[in-house]
Amino acid sequence: MAFIRSLFPISISIACMTTVTLAQANYEIQVYPSETVAPGDTMVELHSNFTGQGTKESIDGVLPTDHVQHETLEITQGFTPWFETGFYVFTSVGYNQGWQWVGDHIRPRFRAPEEWEWPVGVSLSLEGGYQQRRFSPDTWTFELRPIVDKQIGRWYFALNPALEKSLKGVGSNQGWDFSPSGKFSYAISKKVALGLEYYGDVGPLGDFLGPSQQQHLIMPAIDIDFGKDWEFNFGVGVAMNKNTDSLVVKMIIGRRFHTVSP
């Protein structure tokens, strides 16, 4: 535990000083909370994302995104109070494309334990994996995602300043890409919270893309509490510039399973 305690501030500092940009991928659209799955528990989530207005032609060998449905299965296992590992299966359903497997990712995540009594929640996600060339110009990628969040009364705030790196593909000779995301919400009742989510991609660290080449998506969203073992999030995203898919609808449904009754 002492090693993890010393590693955390170093990892967060490195993450905040490095960055790069990969193409927007509407497979798992989520601002992560710092909390991890409890030891022995398994969280199963379905991410359903529909691009209502996207690219209409293939770009650099990547299939168009217009009117394409992405379904992602995420299974996360909790191992300790401060460590979990998630596994993703990405799929795509498009016009004249049928239902296709896109790729798989694995995501270990470390959390600052509650006994440290930090003023904010902090965790660090490391995600890597493969996606077919027809769905991404980069087939092997890695993501480093620091996560900071805070609950203040009915208000909730979260920041994910993610860094992405192409390991194989068009962008493999580039550095880290900066793809920040964030969220704030307000609980209007014990069961419902309304909020606003942001997803961006501004380009390589030290050499950000011009405003017209960046990607910025604003998404009004709702979270509904159907019980302590359930997760539900729904949002409609609108592009802030022409280089971003201009209408994206997402829904996340999750269910937590216990190996031992809580």
N, C-alpha and C positions, 0 to 999 in steps of 0.2 A: 504493500500500500504506500510505503514511503517513496518507492520509485515512481508510482503513478502520480503522487502528489507533486514530485519535482518535475515530472514530464509535462504536466498540464500547462503551467504558465509558459514554458518554453514553446510548446506546440502552438498555443494560441498566439504568441508573439510572432512566430514564423508565419502563421497563416495570415496575420494582419499586414505583413510586409511583402507578401508575394501574390501573384495573380495571372489569368489568361481566359480566352473566350471560345467556346465551342458553339455549334449551331443549336438553336433552341429546339429542345426535344420535349414534346408534350406527352410524356409517358407517366411521370410521377411528379405531379404539380403539388408541392406541399412545403410549407414553412415548418421545419422541425421544432418541436419543443425539446427542452433539455432533458426531460424525464426519460428514463429507460424502462424497459419491460422488467418486471419483478423476477427474481430468481425462480426458475422452474415454470414460469408462465410462458405461453405461446400466443403471440398476437398475429392474427390473419387478417389482412386488409386487401380489398379490391379497389384499385384506382381506375375509374372510368373517365376518360377525357375525350371530348369531341371537338374537333376544329371546324367551326362553322364557316370561317373565311380564312383560308390559308393559301399556300402556293398552289398554282394550277398546272404547272409543268415541272418536269424533272429538272433539278439544278445540280450540276456536277455529279450526275449519276444517282442522286437521291430522289426517291419517289415523292410526288407532290403530297401536300398535307391537307388540301382542301376537302372538306366533308369526309375526313378520315376519323375513325374511332380507334382509340388506343385503350386496351385493357391490360392492366398490370396486376399480377398477383404478388403480394409481399408477405413473407412469413418471417417473423422476428421471434427469436428465442432469447429469454433472459437467463443469464448464467450466474451473475452475482448482483449485489445492489448497485454496482457501478459499471457493469459490462453486459452488453447484448450483441447479438449478431443477426443481421437481416439478410434475406435472400430474395431476389426479384426475378420474375419471369415476365418479359415484355412481349406483348403481341399487338398486332395491328390489323384492322379491318377497313378496307377501302374499296371504292368503286372499281370494279374489274380487277381487283387484287385478291379477293378472298380473304380468309383469316390466316394470317401468317405469323410465325414465330420470329421475333425481332432479335432477341438476345437475352442474356442473363447477367446479373450483377450480384456481388456479395458486399455486405456493409457491416463491419465491426464498428462498435461505438463505445466510447468511454465517457463516464460521467463523473463530475466532482461529487463525492459522497456528501450526504446531508450533514454528517457529523463535522464536516469542515466549517459549516455555518457561514458560507459565502453569502453576500447580500443579493446575489443573482444566481439563477440556475445556469450551469455551464456544462456543456458536453462537447465531444469531438468525434465526428463521424469520418471514417475512411472508406470510400466506396470505389470499387473497380470492377471492370468486366468487359464483355464483348457484345457488339451489336453488328448485324449484317451490313455490308457495304451499301446495299440499296436503301437502307434507312438512315445511314449516317456516313459522312465523309471520313470519319475516324472510327475504326473498328475496335480498337482497344483503348480504353480511357481510364483515368483515375481522378477521383475527386476528394479534396480535403475540405471538410465543412465544419468550421467552428459554430457553435450554437450558444446563444445567450438569451435568456428570457426572464421575465419578472411578472408576478401577479401582484397588483396593487388594488385592493378592494375588488370592484367589479371590472377593473381594467386589466387587460393582459397585453404584454408586449414581447415580441420575439425578433431576433436578428440572426440571419444566416449568411455571413460574408464568405460564400463558397469560392474555392479555387479549383479550376479544372485543368487537366493536362491530357493531351493526346499522346498515347504511347505508340500507336501505329495508325497511319493514315495521313490525310492531307495536312493536318496541323501538327504532325509529330516533330517537326523541326522548329516549332515555336515554343515559347515559354509557357508560364502559367497564365490562365485566363480567369478574369474576375467576373463572377456571376452572383451578385448579391441578391438576397431576397429578405423580406421582412413582413411583419404582421402586427396589427393592433386590433383589439376587439373589446367590446363592452357587453357585459351580461345584462340583458334587459329583464331577465327572470332567472330562476334557479335552473332552468332547462335550456334556455336559448341565449346565444351570444351572437351579436352582429359585429362584423369587422371589415377591415380592408387589408388585402394582401398585395404585395408587390414582388415581381420577378424581373430580373434584369440580366443583361450580358453586355459588358462595356468594352471587352477586348483584352489584349495582353497587358500584363503589368508593365508600366513604364512606357507604354505605347498604345494608349487607348484609341479605339476606333473613333471616327468622326460621328457626330450625333445621328446622322442619317443611316449609319451602318450598325449602330448599336441596337439592342433589343430591350424594350421596356413594356411590361404588361401590368396593368392595374386590375385587381379582381375583388369586387365586393363579395363577401362570403358570409355564410351562416354556419354556426356549429350548434348541434342539437344533442342534448344529453338524454339518451334513451336508457341509461343505467350505467353503473360503474364498469361493466365489462364491454360496453359498446362505444364505438366512435363513429360520428357522422359529420361530414363537412361537405358543403356545396358552394360553388362559386361560379361566377360568369366573368371572364376576363376580357378586357378591351385594350387594344394596342394603343400605345402613346406615340408611335411613329410607324412609318410605312414598311420598315424592315422586319416587323414583328407580325406573326399571325394575328389578325385583327379581331377575331371572335373565338374564344375558347371557353367551353363549358366543362366543369370538372365536378366529380362526386367521389368521395372516399367513404367507404363503409368498412368498419373494422370490428372484429370480435375477439375478445381475450379469453383464452382457455387456461384453466388452472390444473396443474398436476396434483396439487393438494388444495382442498377447500380453504379459502381465505378465512 
